[in-house]
Amino acid sequence: QGGLVIGGYEPKPLPRWIDGTPWEHGSKSFPGDFDQFEMLLEGAIRRIPFLDQAGIITLVRHPGAYTPDCQPLLGPMPGAKGFWMMAGMSLNGYGGAGGMGKLMAEWIIEGEAPMDIYGYRATRFGNYYSDFSYAAERTVESVKYYYRLKFPHDEPETARPHRTSPVHYRLMENGAVFGEKFGWERVNYFEPGKDWRRMGEDQRKWGWSKPPFFERLRKEHIATRERVTLFDLTSFGKIEVKGPGALPLLQRLTSSNMDKPVGSAMYTQFVNSRGGIESDLTVTRLGGDYFWVITGSGFIANDLARIRMYVDEKDSEVSIRDITEEYACLALWGPKARDVLKKITDSDISNEAHPYLMTKPITIHGVEVLAQRVSYAGELGWELYIPTNRATMIWDMLIEAGKEFEMELGGYKVLDSLRLEKGFKYFTADITPSETPYEAGLGFCVDLGKDDFLGKEVLAKQKAEGAKRKLCTMILTDTNEFVQIYGGEAVHHEGKVISRVRSGGYGFTVEKNILYAYLPIELAKKGNRFTIELIEGNREAEVTASVLYDPKGEKLRV
């Protein structure tokens, strides 16, 4: 009587049962541990000082089920038909049970989640977290952010390195600043002449304003636009789909027609039964019944699971295999990309022999390399898929060949400014399962003439009736100087919040602050003006052309 109940989540919790919870555990509590509770008590005393004089009557310690990102596991599991999960509720058990139970029931009945819960899907980890020690370290780190602010540029600090590219040491030698994605060490940007390092909670030091690497990103960006830049994209997910059932399976999953000539690289989306975008990827046809699916580093587990879940027993035999770690991917992008590549291969890589969106093998120093002519930067270039054990040799050859053309090395962060200028979208920000290709300006990826595919009926109806909203490119009009845009900021029109920013950044070539937002179709007109509620204050913006740099795509096709 007259007491207070105080609890919380420790910033440094103790992992238990890493290999799995014992069946006999039930819902028992653990013996109290004052050392663990003390870090919570200190915060409580700061808020309620008299607690310093109070005694503890009962100390209760109970385990919670956590995942490596502290989000629940929801939905079906591939390989176990009819098996659904709602687990790992951790912080959200009582508060989220009703809503999540409703969501799961609708998902089971309708076959699709009623809203975008991409970050909660049980398939998001795949087998990549089957190293339980790694998963436990990452989980312990994630729990601290229940109370601790996580900045947009922060990177995980524990369990690193876990997965590395075959050219990892070459990257280190060139002053790489590494981030982490899905266990992979990836270069965020380079600091030539400095020691390599791994980013962690760096933004805690410099806050919410212009990042200290801004000018380095400018250099990588300009080099890509004017000369040539080499990127290590080995962490890209790579899935091999092979066999007589491969084509019908991919036709069912994608919005585009996959029945194209061998060598075609097809930019497309996986869509759901509501027409929403489930993934944004490239499918390459390497043979009549042989395809590669190339996806983002963080999306491989979900995409692999989706492909496997939609295998139809009526289809012919199909093999689905994750080949991510069998091949490195080095991207060579920029106006001088062909000049560099010509110095290390005798294969014909002219525009006539190897046009845009074509994939074919080329030979480099006796090694067969799959050269895919695509570019997320919007410039001439190739993604080179190289057997892992030969990647370092080819990296060295590219570095030597690039010296004549003042080639730069580039990291993942500069890709944002390059893609924003080109109107390229980013999955999970600009496009999600809640938006359709027609709303996102990707109607050119939809082929309603092919046989039935997921969402076809919905998309056909939307095309006939017209979309009610549209993803628009906007620019800030009251300044051409850098302004920090993180995504999620409110978009105001005539005093009302009508939307939110999906993604944004600074375009170094066009010298504009660029942002994407979905607008009601009646407002989605070039020249219409809006107010954006940014961290630095309200700014004026207007709808502009969808593509600000090379709108006809001529630089991709030279």
SEDO-170978 format. One line per 3 residues: number of its first residue (from 0); for each residue x, z negated, y of C-alpha. Coordinates in steps of 0.5 Angstrom, whole numbers. Layout:
BEGIN
NUM> X:Z:Y | ...
This chain:
BEGIN
0> 0:0:0 | 2:2:7 | 8:6:4
3> 10:13:6 | 11:19:1 | 18:23:3
6> 20:29:-1 | 24:36:0 | 28:41:-3
9> 36:39:-3 | 40:44:0 | 45:43:-6
12> 40:43:-12 | 43:41:-19 | 41:47:-24
15> 39:45:-31 | 37:49:-37 | 40:55:-35
18> 39:58:-42 | 32:56:-42 | 27:51:-41
21> 26:47:-48 | 19:47:-51 | 19:40:-52
24> 20:38:-44 | 12:39:-42 | 12:36:-35
27> 16:30:-36 | 20:28:-30 | 28:26:-30
30> 31:19:-28 | 32:18:-20 | 38:21:-17
33> 40:17:-11 | 46:22:-9 | 41:28:-9
36> 36:24:-5 | 40:22:0 | 41:29:3
39> 34:29:4 | 33:22:6 | 38:23:12
42> 34:28:15 | 28:24:14 | 31:18:18
45> 33:23:24 | 25:24:24 | 23:17:23
48> 28:12:25 | 25:6:22 | 26:9:15
51> 33:7:15 | 31:-1:14 | 25:1:9
54> 27:0:2 | 25:5:-4 | 20:3:-8
57> 20:9:-13 | 24:15:-14 | 21:21:-17
60> 25:27:-19 | 22:33:-22 | 24:40:-24
63> 22:46:-21 | 22:53:-24 | 26:58:-19
66> 28:65:-19 | 35:68:-16 | 31:70:-10
69> 26:64:-10 | 20:69:-11 | 15:68:-17
72> 15:73:-22 | 9:77:-23 | 6:83:-27
75> 7:87:-33 | 13:87:-37 | 16:93:-40
78> 17:93:-47 | 12:88:-49 | 5:92:-48
81> 0:87:-45 | 4:82:-43 | 4:79:-36
84> 7:74:-32 | 6:69:-27 | 12:65:-27
87> 18:62:-23 | 13:59:-18 | 18:54:-15
90> 16:53:-8 | 9:56:-8 | 6:53:-14
93> 0:49:-11 | -1:53:-5 | 0:60:-8
96> -4:59:-15 | -11:61:-12 | -9:67:-9
99> -4:69:-14 | -9:68:-19 | -14:73:-16
102> -8:78:-15 | -6:78:-22 | -14:78:-25
105> -15:85:-20 | -8:88:-22 | -10:87:-30
108> -17:90:-29 | -15:96:-24 | -8:97:-27
111> -5:97:-20 | -3:91:-15 | -9:90:-9
114> -3:90:-4 | 4:90:-3 | 8:85:-8
117> 14:89:-9 | 19:83:-8 | 15:79:-13
120> 15:84:-19 | 17:81:-25 | 21:88:-26
123> 25:87:-20 | 31:83:-24 | 31:87:-30
126> 37:86:-35 | 42:85:-29 | 41:78:-29
129> 42:76:-36 | 48:73:-34 | 45:66:-34
132> 51:63:-30 | 51:68:-25 | 43:68:-24
135> 44:60:-23 | 49:61:-18 | 45:65:-14
138> 39:61:-15 | 42:55:-12 | 44:59:-6
141> 37:61:-5 | 34:55:-5 | 38:52:1
144> 34:58:5 | 28:54:4 | 30:50:10
147> 36:54:13 | 35:60:17 | 37:66:14
150> 40:71:19 | 38:79:18 | 46:81:17
153> 47:75:13 | 50:76:6 | 50:72:-1
156> 56:68:-1 | 56:65:-9 | 58:69:-15
159> 62:74:-12 | 65:79:-14 | 60:80:-20
162> 60:88:-20 | 65:92:-17 | 66:100:-16
165> 72:103:-20 | 75:104:-13 | 74:97:-10
168> 81:96:-9 | 82:102:-5 | 77:100:-1
171> 80:93:0 | 87:97:2 | 83:100:8
174> 80:94:11 | 73:94:8 | 68:88:10
177> 64:88:4 | 56:86:3 | 53:85:-3
180> 47:89:-6 | 44:87:-13 | 51:84:-15
183> 55:90:-13 | 60:89:-8 | 59:95:-3
186> 62:96:4 | 58:95:10 | 63:97:15
189> 71:98:15 | 76:94:20 | 82:99:19
192> 89:95:20 | 85:88:18 | 85:85:12
195> 79:86:7 | 74:80:7 | 67:79:4
198> 61:78:9 | 57:71:8 | 53:67:14
201> 57:71:19 | 51:72:24 | 51:65:25
204> 57:65:29 | 55:71:33 | 47:70:34
207> 42:75:35 | 45:80:40 | 49:86:39
210> 54:85:33 | 61:85:33 | 62:91:29
213> 58:95:33 | 63:100:36 | 66:101:29
216> 59:103:27 | 60:108:33 | 66:111:30
219> 64:112:23 | 57:115:26 | 61:120:31
222> 66:122:25 | 60:124:20 | 57:128:26
225> 63:131:28 | 68:131:23 | 67:128:16
228> 66:121:13 | 68:119:6 | 63:114:3
231> 63:110:-4 | 56:110:-6 | 57:108:-13
234> 52:102:-13 | 46:108:-13 | 42:107:-19
237> 42:113:-24 | 37:114:-30 | 38:119:-35
240> 31:121:-38 | 32:126:-43 | 28:129:-49
243> 22:134:-50 | 17:128:-47 | 22:128:-40
246> 18:133:-36 | 11:131:-37 | 13:123:-36
249> 16:125:-29 | 11:130:-27 | 6:124:-28
252> 10:119:-24 | 12:123:-18 | 8:127:-13
255> 13:133:-13 | 13:139:-18 | 19:137:-23
258> 18:144:-27 | 24:147:-22 | 30:151:-25
261> 36:147:-28 | 40:145:-22 | 35:143:-17
264> 35:137:-14 | 28:134:-12 | 27:129:-6
267> 20:126:-8 | 17:119:-9 | 14:115:-15
270> 6:114:-13 | 1:109:-16 | -6:110:-17
273> -8:109:-10 | -3:114:-7 | 2:109:-5
276> 9:110:-5 | 13:106:-11 | 20:109:-10
279> 23:114:-6 | 29:118:-10 | 32:124:-12
282> 30:127:-19 | 35:133:-21 | 34:137:-27
285> 40:138:-31 | 37:142:-37 | 30:144:-40
288> 29:137:-42 | 35:133:-38 | 34:130:-32
291> 37:125:-27 | 34:120:-23 | 38:117:-17
294> 35:111:-13 | 37:106:-9 | 42:100:-11
297> 37:95:-11 | 31:99:-14 | 34:101:-20
300> 31:95:-24 | 24:97:-22 | 24:104:-22
303> 27:104:-29 | 21:99:-31 | 16:104:-28
306> 19:110:-32 | 19:106:-39 | 12:103:-37
309> 9:110:-36 | 11:113:-43 | 5:116:-46
312> 5:115:-54 | 2:122:-53 | 8:125:-50
315> 14:128:-54 | 20:124:-56 | 24:121:-49
318> 30:117:-48 | 31:113:-42 | 37:110:-41
321> 41:107:-35 | 47:110:-34 | 49:107:-27
324> 56:104:-29 | 58:110:-33 | 59:114:-26
327> 62:113:-19 | 59:116:-13 | 63:118:-8
330> 59:122:-2 | 63:127:3 | 58:128:9
333> 60:132:15 | 61:139:18 | 68:139:15
336> 66:136:8 | 67:143:5 | 74:144:8
339> 76:138:5 | 73:139:-2 | 75:146:-2
342> 82:143:-2 | 81:139:-9 | 77:144:-13
345> 77:152:-15 | 70:152:-16 | 65:156:-12
348> 62:151:-7 | 60:156:-1 | 53:156:1
351> 51:162:-3 | 54:159:-9 | 52:152:-8
354> 46:151:-3 | 43:145:0 | 39:141:-6
357> 43:144:-11 | 46:140:-17 | 52:143:-21
360> 58:141:-24 | 65:143:-21 | 72:142:-23
363> 77:137:-20 | 84:137:-23 | 81:138:-30
366> 75:133:-29 | 68:135:-29 | 64:132:-23
369> 57:133:-22 | 56:135:-15 | 49:134:-12
372> 48:137:-5 | 44:132:-1 | 46:128:5
375> 42:122:7 | 47:123:14 | 43:129:15
378> 50:133:15 | 53:138:10 | 55:134:4
381> 55:133:-3 | 55:126:-7 | 60:127:-13
384> 58:124:-19 | 65:122:-23 | 66:119:-30
387> 68:112:-28 | 75:112:-31 | 77:118:-27
390> 74:116:-20 | 80:113:-17 | 84:119:-18
393> 79:123:-15 | 78:118:-9 | 86:119:-8
396> 85:126:-8 | 80:126:-3 | 84:122:2
399> 90:126:2 | 85:132:3 | 82:129:9
402> 88:127:13 | 88:134:16 | 81:133:18
405> 81:126:21 | 77:124:16 | 74:117:17
408> 71:112:11 | 64:109:12 | 60:104:10
411> 53:102:9 | 51:100:15 | 52:106:19
414> 47:110:15 | 42:106:19 | 43:110:25
417> 45:116:22 | 38:116:18 | 34:114:24
420> 36:120:28 | 34:125:22 | 27:122:21
423> 29:119:14 | 25:113:12 | 28:107:8
426> 24:105:2 | 21:97:3 | 21:98:10
429> 18:105:13 | 15:106:6 | 12:101:1
432> 6:101:-4 | 1:101:1 | 3:107:5
435> 2:114:2 | 6:120:3 | 1:123:8
438> 1:117:12 | 9:117:12 | 10:124:14
441> 12:126:7 | 6:131:5 | 12:136:4
444> 13:132:-2 | 6:132:-5 | 4:138:-10
447> -3:138:-11 | -3:144:-15 | 1:141:-21
450> -3:138:-27 | -6:131:-26 | -1:125:-23
453> -2:118:-21 | -6:118:-15 | -7:125:-14
456> -15:125:-13 | -14:120:-8 | -8:124:-4
459> -13:130:-5 | -18:127:-1 | -14:124:4
462> -11:131:5 | -18:134:6 | -20:128:11
465> -14:127:14 | -10:120:15 | -12:115:19
468> -5:113:21 | 1:116:22 | 9:113:22
471> 11:115:28 | 18:116:31 | 19:112:38
474> 24:111:43 | 25:105:48 | 24:109:55
477> 27:103:60 | 34:103:57 | 39:107:54
480> 44:101:52 | 44:98:46 | 38:93:45
483> 37:89:38 | 31:92:34 | 31:88:27
486> 24:91:25 | 17:87:24 | 17:86:32
489> 10:87:35 | 7:94:38 | 2:93:44
492> -2:98:47 | -7:96:53 | -6:89:52
495> -7:88:44 | -3:88:38 | -4:94:34
498> 2:95:29 | 9:92:28 | 16:96:28
501> 18:98:21 | 25:99:22 | 30:101:28
504> 37:101:31 | 41:105:36 | 42:113:35
507> 50:114:37 | 49:121:38 | 42:121:41
510> 44:115:45 | 37:112:44 | 34:106:41
513> 30:109:36 | 24:105:32 | 19:107:27
516> 12:104:27 | 5:106:24 | 0:108:29
519> -7:109:29 | -8:117:29 | -12:117:35
522> -6:114:39 | 0:118:34 | 1:123:40
525> 8:125:43 | 9:122:50 | 4:116:49
528> 7:109:51 | 7:102:48 | 10:96:49
531> 15:93:44 | 16:85:43 | 23:85:42
534> 28:79:41 | 31:80:48 | 24:81:51
537> 18:86:52 | 21:93:52 | 17:100:54
540> 17:105:48 | 14:112:47 | 12:117:41
543> 17:122:41 | 19:128:36 | 19:126:29
546> 26:128:28 | 31:127:34 | 37:130:31
549> 38:137:28 | 30:138:27 | 30:144:24
552> 35:142:19 | 40:147:20 | 46:143:19
555> 44:141:12 | 44:148:10 | 51:151:13
